[in-house]
Amino acid sequence: MPIQYYLFLSLALFCIGIMGTLMRRNAIIVFMCIELMLNAVNLLMVAFSKMYNDASAQIFVFFIMVVAAAEVAVGLAVIVMMYRKVHSVDINILNRLKH
């Protein structure tokens, strides 16, 4: 399969992630869009790694996935605690948490 397909898919996923992050107010959806952007970059790195027959980028992708898994655990814990505190996951309500 040509590399252009992977480039187009990665660009589309990244753009969807950016639009979701900038337009949505729900913290869970924003969090999922950030993960979508990370996965788009991972797909692009694996595609270039396959094209150039170099496994170092795939190892780097593995470490990115480990960090993303840790981010999911911490991020969801923060979102759950935010929901328990203010009974909403709207990111505009976060200003209330200062006081």
N, C-alpha and C positions, 0 to 999 in steps of 0.2 A: 504494500500500500504506500502511495507517495507521501512524503513528509508534509505536503500542503494540506492534506486532510487533517492531520494532527494539529497543524498550526491554526487552521480555521476553527476546529473544535475547541482548542485551548483558548483562542481569542474570544469565541462566543461565550464560553463558560466564565471567563474572566470579566467580560463586559456585563453579563447577567449578575455576577457577584457584586460588581461596583454599583450597578443600578439599584440592586436590592439593598446594599449597605447605605446608599445615600438617600433613598426614597422611603424606606420603611421606618416605622417607629417602634415596632415590636422587637424587644431585645433578643428573643430567640431566633427570629427570622434574620436579624442583622448578624447574629452569631453564625448561623448556617451559611449566609452569603460570604462571610469571611473564610469559612472552611471551603466553600466552593472555589474561591480565588486561590487558596493554597493548593487545592487539587488540580486546578488548571495549570499552575506553574509546575507542579509535579509531572503532569502529563507531558508538558512541553520539554521538560528536562529528560524524561525517559525517551521521548521521540528523538531528540538530538543525540542522546547516548546510543540509541540503536543505530542511528544513521552513521555515526562516526566509529562504531564498534569500540566504545570506551565505557567500561563498567564503573568508572569513578562517579559519574553523575547519578547512576542508579543507587550507589551507596549513600550519596548525599540525599537523595529522595527518601531513602529509608530513615535517615535521621530526621528529616523534616516531618515525616509521618509520626515518628515517636514524639517529637515536640508538639505536633498538632493534637495527638491523643492526650498529652498532659494539659494542653490548653483547653481541650474540651472538658476535662474533669474540673479544672479550676473555674473555667467560665460558667459552666452549668451550676456549680456550687454558688458562685456569686449571684447568678440569676435567681436561683431558688431562695437565697437569703434576701435578695431584693424583693421578691414576691412576698415573702413572709413579713417583711417590714412594712411595705406600702400597699400590698394586695394588688399589684399591677406590674406588668413587665414593659410598660411604656417608657422609653428612654428619656422622654421629656420630664418625667417625674423625678429623675435622679437629682435634680436641684434641691429637692426636699431633704435629701439624705445629708446635706451639709450641716443642718441644724440639729 
